């Protein structure tokens, strides 16, 4: 999708000519904030069939969730507005590569990196779940590995606030989410809870370790059927305890999965050690990383 019209938004955001990518609800453009002289990402709501109140409410809800979620592993929301009757969000511009693109180029990831990426996603989920936010669409394209090795969780377009969202935001016959990463309870009952996000992360972790999606099929419904009924294939050439942990994450019943993101983080930690180099994806170790410097000292503080 191309952006038609003047490329200056709100008298301050100058957009690039072509989008960076397409999200579930819109296109994301790189841009420049002329007022504050900084790089930004601008996401426009996509309305393929004209005005759509449900999509507009969902887009606004995503902005409110990002505004509430204060975590270094989630993008910062700078602004929200309307341009030519289209809603837009202005967010932190994040340099990096999606985990999907990383796997496309690298293949299966080394165990330490798969565990490190999943553990960082857990940290973001822990913050989100504490605020009663469920992501509902965790997948490799929504995880970005930055040059310093940190991970950002992107696209909260399907996220819900569990304490306040009484509206399902689902049209008749429509299941929201990406089939390859949806939990059985989302598929069968339309129910999302924190452990549903853990199931999705289990699908991502399995894919990072094998290089291929967990369940595939010719149609969405074929994938749904496998998510609900089929046992995941066993992991090979993976530490036994990690393979067992992935098996727990992919349990069909939520109560059989790890208790929460905090528990999962602690169990992933032992495997996220001695991370090998990822040439071409990370800043060379000889270059100082202020983010890692800060995190290493914070990690020594006992609370």
N, C-alpha and C positions, 0 to 999 in steps of 0.2 A: 504494500500500500504506500502510495506517495502522499506527501502533504501538499495540498493545493492551497494557494493563496499567499499572502504576505508572510515572510519568514520571521517577522518580529512580533513576538507575542507579549501582550501586556505592557508594551512600551519598554521592555527590558530584556526579554529572552530571545536571542537570535539563534535560530535553529539551523542545523546542518540540512543539506538538501535531501538526503536519503535516511530512512529509519535505521536504527541499530538492530532492531528486531521486532517481532510481533509477540505480544503477550496474549493471555486468554481473552482480554477485553479490549486491547488496543495496541497501537504502535508506539514504540519508544524511540525518541530522537535524541541525539546528542545536541548540545547547545551551549551558549555562552550567556551568562548573566552579566549584562552590560553595566548594571548598577554596582554590583559587588565584584566584578571582574573575576569570575570563576567559572569553571566548566560545570555543567549541570546535565541531567537527563530529564527530558520532558515526555511524559506519557499522556497520550490522548485517548479518550474513550472512543472505541470503534462502534459505530451504529450502522451496520450494513443494511438494515431495513427501515431506516428512519428512526424517529424518537422512540425510546424504549425506557419507560420509568423504572423497570426492574434493574436493567443494566446501570442506569444512572444511580440508583440507590446503592447498588453493589460497589460501584466505583467510589462513591462518597464514603462508604463504609471502609473500603480499603485504605483511603486516605486517613480516616480517623484512627484506624488500627495502627498504621505506621506512625502517626503522631503520638500514640500512646506507648508504643513499643520502643523503649530507649535501651538499645543494646548495640555494641560495636559490630555485631554480626548481622545487623539488619540495616538497610539503607535509611538515611535520614530524609524526612520529608521537609522541604523548604517552603513550598507554596502550593496553593490550590486555587483554581479559578475557572473562568469560562472564556472561550475565544470563539467567536462566530457560532455561538450556541453549542459548542462542544466543550465538555469538561476536560480539564487537564490537571495533572500533578507535576510539580517540579521537585526532583529528588537529587540526592547526592549522585554524582557521576562516579561509577566504580570501574576501575581498570582491572582486567583479569580475563579468565577463560572459564566457561561453564564446565562443570564436571562432565557433561555430555561430550563437549568438544575435546576435553582432556582424554576421555576414554577412546574417542574416535581416532585420535592421533597416537595414543600410547598403548591402547589395548587394556587388558586387566591391570589394575593398579597394584603396586606392592602393598602387602598387608599393612605396614606401618602407615602408609598414606591413606588407604581406605579407612582405617580406624581413626586417623587424625581428622579426616574430613567429616566422618560421621560424628565424632565426639564434638567437634565445633558446632555442627548442626544441632546436637543435643543441647549445647549451651544456649543457643537461640530459642529452641523449643522450651527449655526450662523457663526462660524469661517470659515467653509468650503464654505458656500454660498457667503460670502464676497469675497472669492478668486475664485468665479465662479465654484466651485466644487459641483457637485451633487453626492450623494452617490449611489443611485439607488438600493441598496440591503439591506436596513435597516430591521432587523428582530431579534427575540430573541436570535438566535445563534450568532449574530454579536454584541451583547451588553454584556459586562462583568462587573459583580459587584465585586469589589475588597474588601479585608478584611476591609479597612478603610471606606467603604461605597461609595467610588467614582465609577464612571462608565466610562468604556472605549468603544469607538465605533471602531469596528474591521472591517477588510476585505473591503478594498477599490478597490477590483478587478474589479468591474463593474462601478466604479465612472468615471465621465466624467468632462473634463474642458470645460465648456459651451462656452467660448469665443474662444477656439482654436481647439476643437475637431470637425473637419468637417467630419471625417470618422465615420461611424456608428458602426463599429466593430460588425456587425450583419450579419450572414449568411442568405441566402434566406430562408424564412419560419421560422426563429428562433426568439423567443422573449426572450431577456435577462432579467433575474430577477427571483424572487421566487413568483409564482402565488398568494400565500396567502397574500402577502404584496405589490402587485403591484397596482399602481393607474390606473384608467380607461384610462387616456391619454397615459400611457405607453403601455397598452394592445392594444388600438385601433389605435394609431398613431405612436407608438415608440418614443414618445416625453417625455423627462424628464426635469423637472424644479424644483426649490426649493420647490414649493408646492407639488410636487410629493413625495419628501422625507417626508413632513408633513403628507401626506396621509398614507404612510408606518408606520410612527410613531403612527398615529391614530389606525392602525390595531394592532400594538404592545401594545398600551395602553389598547385597548379594551380587548385583550387577557390577559394582566396582571390582569385586574379587574375581569375577568370571569373565567380564568384558561383554556379556550379553544380557539382555533383559530377562527377568525371571520367567514371566509368562507372556507368550505371544500367541496370536491367532489371526485368522483371516478377517474376523469381524470383532467389534467391541464386545459383543455378547459372548463370543467364544472365549475372550480373555476374562470376562466377568465369571464365566462358568469355572474356569481354572482357578481364579482367585478364591472362589467360594469352596470348591470341592477338591482340588488337586494338591497333593503334597509337593512341596518344593524339592527340586533335585538336590542331592547331597553335594556339598562343597568338597573339592579335592585340593590337595596341596595347600591346605589352610590349617593353622593350629586347631587342635581338637576343641579347645575351649571356645575359640572364636566361632567355629562352625556350630557348636551347640548354642551359642548366644544368638546367632542369626536364625537358627531354627526356632528359638523362643520368640524372637521378634515376629516371625512369620506364622505364629500360631493362629488358627482360625478364630479362636475364642479370645476376646480381649483380656480376660482375667488370667490367661495363661502366658501373657507377654510380661516383660519386665514392668515393675510397678509404675515407673515414671521416667522422665528424661534424665533426672539426676542419677537414678540407679543405673541406667544404661550408660551414662557418661563414665561413671566410676568403673564399670566393667570393660569399657573400651580403652581406658587409659593405659593398662599394661601393654597393649599392642601398639600404641602410638609412640613408639620409641625408635631411636636410631633411623630416622627417616632418611632414605637415600635421596640423592640429587634428582631433580626433574629438569634437566637442561632444556632451555627454551621457554619454560613456564615460570620459573622463579628468578628473583633477583639473585645474582651471584653472592655467595656467603661472604665475600670480601667487602661487599657494600653494606654499610650500617643500615639496620632496620629499626627506626624509632618505635614502630609499633611493637616489635618483639622485645625491644629493650624495656619498654614500659610494662608489657605483660609479664616479663620474667620477674621483675621486682614485685609487681602486684601478687604474683603467684607465691611469693615467699611470705606473704602476710597471713598470719593465722587469725581467724575470726571466731 
